[in-house]
Amino acid sequence: MLLPWIRGDLGRVHGDGTREKEQRTIANTTRTCVLWIDNSGYCPQWYEESMLNCCVDLEEVKTKGVTIGTVACLAKCQGLAVDAVYGSNSTVAEFRRVVKRTCTAPSATTTQPTSFLVVSYTRKVIGQTGSGHFSPIGAYDEASDHVLILDTARFKYGPHWVSLPLMFEALLPIDPATGKSRGYMVLG
């Protein structure tokens, strides 16, 4: 099911045209900001990464990137509830339940989704170049058991479908920065 807040070319995260800033070096912090804007209902005409001034030095992010713990902290600083799960602490069945829950359309009385799913995964596992990456999951097709990855690095890969079991496998490799597996976060 494709969430109703994803419209147009699937590169658009917010229905009114608010887009992620396409700076490659700080895409992870930007992604958190976009999800915060969407979930809070507050949608300014602009924003910039300097608004995310907690948890991590943005100059360090530009050179080293971020970990799942850092992105979770940034989301909390922006007022989101965060449930971060390392892939090694989950199962494919549990991940599928989370995907179904977060990719279900909101109730008739709610116009916005109540939670978002962001995966921290290893690109090589799904046959892509690069290493660790963060992207939101935008949809789930139960018939084919595939998830829609709304890749935030549109200069490299557009939105694409990946089998759910393969996506889960991509959550399991160890992140060399933390010594822990990658994983997923439910932001709400």
Disulfide bonds with the S-S distance in Angstrom:
Cys54-Cys77 2.07
Cys55-Cys73 1.84
